[in-house]
């Protein structure tokens, strides 16, 4: 895509903005792997939640993608701190 933008700049100049936006939307939709996301949510709810929150914030703040990354880091740290603060203690009967 990047090569075509640099190579065919004069040809793309006359295309309407809606067509260029559709090309970008198609490329972004292909980047989102729904199967892996649903599998992650089924296998580990906390990691699935982190992935969903990160994806949602990233899509909502499209021009500023760093908010999605920072949110993902923050939610991941909160989940990690929760697990450290609430350890699972198993005692043997007796």
Buried (B, 14 or more C-beta within 10 A) or exposed (E): EEEEEEEEEEEEEEEEEEEEEEBEEEEEEEEEEEEEBEEBBEEEEBEBBBBBBBBEBBEEBEEEEEBBEBBBEBBBEEBEEEEEEEEEEEEEEE
